[in-house]
Amino acid sequence: MNLFAYGTLRSAELMLAVAGRSARGIPSWLEGHGVFPISGDVVPCIKPSMEQAAEGILYTEMTLEERKRLDLYEGAFGYELRQITVMTANGAVEAMIYFPPDDVAVQQGTWSLSKWENGHLVPAIHAANELFSHDPLPSHAELRRMWPMIEKRAWAKVRATNEDLGPATLRFCPEREDVAAYNLAPPQGSFFRLQKFQVDHRQFDGTRSGDLVREVFLAVDAVMVLPYDPARDRILLVEQIRMGPLMRADPNPWSLEPIAGMIDARETPLEAALRESIEEAGLTYDRTEKMMSFYPTPGGTTDYFTCYLGLCDLPEKETYSGGLDTESEDLRLHTVTFEKALSLVTSGEINAGPLIAMLYWLERERSRLRTAA
């Protein structure tokens, strides 16, 4: 099979991750068509446009295995193979193309592969690598359900490598060769995932650890927001049932927490914090302050939390409902005084570590914030 790629798969690096093909294709074009940005997305689609010619790459002699992988990657989202004739420098060539669903809405303007690669290629490769680490591979329907979490984890890896995650003035500052993870087994799970692998790292005495078998829980980056009304010295807490305490056999799995949620793909932590505040509590803020970022349990999970204080006027009522029905959220919201919240930490009723850390941060900064209010 010859395949004409007009969008992100023109990237040789992404084609390698998706199809397992390292050979570069042939520049080509499809007359009477244009490549347009999809509304609300960063990827393009192809549509008939008589005055244009869609630029692309022609990949020749695709194998059955390569086509199987491509069919999953494209077909899960409604893209269908059609036969076309494309032009190359040596003339016309018969090929196949993945056409988008007819109801895909496009924007006016042009789509740029180079701009997409600058901002989105690396997470796209991370996402493709996770997808094809499954054994067996998911069905189309399963992939559609899994894809948002796959993308969240891909973008978490990008943030981990691009953000300033703190100095190393006391802790060890490694070089690239000081640690290596390898022999990754197919991860288990379709929402969160459990990854078994081997690691070899430099030890403090300068020797190597040798092959160590480890497992880690693959979660996603998340945000937490503690709404604070400095004029009234009150905070808002979210109460909900949590599966962690339930599966630990805690007789009371209802937990008091800050506003919290996962960071979506292509979303900044602050954007996620503001979105979650509206969704869970209907709150907007006069301003926010970043409190801290941290790994809550670095020994066994990739969880990484970014925490904010949200300064606002809190509602007068002490208890009310929140959350989105579409996400099956059953939330009870409490506005309490700061002193009351500290007493709940002392008594053990507040037992969620991130909230405890955020309350102690607020205890340190509270005088400044109340004076400014």
N, C-alpha and C positions, 0 to 999 in steps of 0.2 A: 504494500500500500504506500502511495505517496501522500503526504499530508501537507496542506498549506496552513501555516500558522500566521495569524495576523495580529495577535495581541500579546499577552504576557509570555506565551510559549515561543515567541521570537527570541527570547533570552536563552542562549545556549546553556547557561547555568541552571535555569529553571527546568528546561527540557531534560537535562541530565537527572535532576531530582525526581521529576515526574515519570519520565519514560525509561530512564536508565540509559539514555543514548548520549554519547559524548561527541559524536560527529557533528560538525557545523553544517547547516543547510545551505541552500542556494537562494540568493535574492530573487524575488519574484513579485508579481502583482496580479490582482484580480480586477479586471475592468468592469465598470458599471457598479462599483460598490465603494463604500466609504467606511472608515473605522471611527466610531463615535464613543465618547464617554457614556457609561451607563449612569443614569440619574441616581444620585445618592451613593455611588460606589467609586472605587478607584480603578476598576478594570474596564476594558472597552468591550464593544460588540460590533459586529459587522452588519450593515444594512445596505439594501440596494440604493444606489445614488448614481444616476446615469452620467453625471458630469465628472465623476471621480474615478480613481483607480486605487484600490486598497493595497498598500505595500505589505509584504510579508516574507516569510521564509518557507521554502519548499524542502521538506525532509523526505528523502527518497528511501524506498525499500524498507519501510517500517515492518518489524517482525510482529508475529501474533502476540507475543508477550508485551511488547511495547504498546500495541494497540489496546490490549486488555487494560493496562494501567491508565492509558489516556481515556478510554471509555469510562472508567470509574471517575477520574478527575473531572472530566467535562460532563459526562452523562448524568451524574448525580444531580446536577443543577439544570437539567433540561436541555442541554446542548446535544444536537443530533448530527450525525455524519450525513453529508450530502456530496454528490459527485459534481465537480466543476472542472473548468479548463482555465488554467493560469498561464501567464506569460513569463518567460524567462529570457535572458539574453540570447539563448539558442532557439527560441521559438516556443510554441504552445506545448503544454504538458497536462495530461489528465491527472487529477488529484482529488483527494477528499478534503472536506473542511467541516469543522464543528460549527454549525449554525446555532445561534441563540434561539430561545423560545420566541414566538411571535409577539408576545405581550411585553417584552422587555422595553422599558422606556429609556430613551436616550436624551442627552443634552446636545445643544448646538456646540460647535467648536471642534477642535482636533484633540486627539489623544496622543501623548508623547511617551514612547517606550523609555527613552532616557530619563525623563522625569519620574516615571513610575519606578524604574530601577533604582534611582537615587534614594527614594523613600520607602520602597515596598518590596524590593527583590529579596532582601535577606530574610524578613519574616515569611515570605512566600516559600522560600526554600526550606526553612525550619518546619513550616506546616506540611509541605510535601513529604519531607523526611519522616515526620511522625506518622502521616497517613500510611505510607508504604512500609512502616515498621510493623504494621498489624499482620498477624498470621493466625487465621486466614484474614484476607482483606474484607472490609465491611461491604454490605450491599449498598445500593444507591440510597435507599431510605435510611439506613443506619448512618451513612456518611453525612447526610443532610442534618441529622440530629447531632452528630458529633462535631461538625465543622466549627461552630462558634467556640467551643472549648479548645479545639486544636489551634484556632487562630489566636485565642487569648494566650495560650502557652507559648506560641511562636513569638508574639510581641513581648511577652515577659522576658524571653531570652535576649531580645534586642535591647530592652531597657537595662538588663543586667550588664550587658557589655558596653553600653553607651553612656550610662549615667554615672555621675560621681557618687560612688557608694561608700565613701568614707576613707579616711587616711589609714596608714599602717605605721603608727609611731611606736606602739607597744607590741602589737601582734606581728607575726611574720609577714614579710612582703615577698610573694613568690615570683619566680620567673616562669615562663611558659612551660619549660621542661620539668618543673618541680612537681606536677601532678598530671595524671592522665587517667581518663575513664574510657573503658573499652569493653568489647564483648557484650554489648547491650543485648539482652534477651528481648523478644517481642513483649512489649508492655501489656499488662492485663487491665481490663476495665474500658468502658466507653465514655465515661464522663470525667471523673478523676482517674488517674492511672497509677499502677504500681510498676516501677522499673527495677529490674534486677540487672546488675552489671558488675564489672571488676574494676578496681582502682589500684593504682600504684602511685605512692607519693613520697616526697622527700621527708625524712624524719628530722627531729631537732638535732640529733647527733650527726647529721650529714649522710646517713645511710638511707637506703631505699626500703620501703615497707614490704615490697614484694606484692604478689597478686593477692588482693583481698576481695572477697565476694561481699557485695552490699546490696541493699534494696532501699529505694527511696520512693516516697509518695509524690507524684507529679501533680501539683496543684496549679494555681494561677496567682498572679498579682492581684491584690485587693486594696481598697481604700477604706478608711474609717474616719468618721466625722463626729466630733463631740459638740453639739450645739450649746452655746453659752450666752445667757442674757446677763451682761455685766451690771446693768443698772439694778436688776432684781436679784443678782447672784444666784441664778437658777440654771440648771442644765436639763437637757432632755435625754432620757434613756429609752432604749428599745427593748421590749421583752418578746421573746419568741422561743418556741421549742427548738432544740438543737440535737442533731443526730449523734454527735460525738459523745456527749454525756449519756444519751440513751443507750448506745452500743457499749458503753463502759459499765452499764447496769446501774447508773446513778438513779435513785428513786425520784429525783426531781430534775428532769432534763430541760426545764424552762430556764432561760438565761437572760440576764440584764447586760446589755451591750451598748456600744455607740451605734450610730447609723453606719452601715457597712455594706459593701458589695464588690463584685469583681470588676476589674478594669477591662472594658471591651477592647477588641482589636482597634488599632488606630486612634485610641482615646488616650489623653493624658491623665495622670492621676487626679489632677484638680478637676478636669472635666467630669471624670467619673464621680468624684466627691459631690459636685454640685448636682449632677443627675440623680444620684442615689438619695440626696437630701429631699429633692422634690418628690421622688417616687415613694419613699418610705414615710416621710413626715410632712410633705407639702411645704417645706421650708426653703426660703432663700436667705442669703446672708448680706449684711452690710459690708463685711469683709471676712477673709479667712486668713489664718496663720498656719503655716506648716509646723507641726509639732516634731515629728520624727519619722524615720523609716527603719524597718527592722525585720529580721527573720524571727518569727515567734518560736519555732521549733527547728533549728538548723540541723539537728541530728538525724531527722528522718523525713522531712518534707521540704519542697521548694517554695512553700508559702512565703510571700514577701508583702508586708503591709506598709502603706504610707498613710500617716495620720494627720488630720487637720482639726483645728478649732474653728468653729463657725460662729461668728459674732452676730447676734440677731435679737429681735424682740420675740420672746417665746409666748405661746398662747396662754391665756389666763387659766384655762381648765387644766387640772392636774393629770387626768387620764383620758386618752382618746385612742381611736383605732387608726391604723396606717397600713401602708403597703399596697401592692398591686394585685388585683384578683387574677390577672393574666399570668402572674408568676407564683400563684398559690401561696401568697404571703399572708400569714395570720399574725399581725403585729399589734401589740398593745404599747402605747407610748405614754411615758410618765415624765412630767416636769417636777423636779425636786430641787431643793436647795443644795448648794455645794456641800454644806456641812452634813446634810442627810446622806448624800452620796458617799462621803468619806466614812460615815458610820456604817454604811452597808459593806464597805470594804473591810472594816474592822470586824464586823460580825461574820463575814464570809458569805453573805448573800450575793454580793458582787464577787464572782469567781472567774470572770473572763480576764485573762492576763492583759490583753491590749487595753481594755477599759481602765484597769488599775493603773497602768503606766500613764495613760492620758490624764487621769485624775491627778496623779502626782505631778505631772507637768503643769497642769492648771494650778495646783496648789503653789508651785514656785512662781508662776507668772500672774497670779490672780490680782495682787495688789496693783501692779502696773496696769492691767486691763481695766480694773474698776476705776482707777484714777483717771484714765483716758476717757472713760465713758461719762 
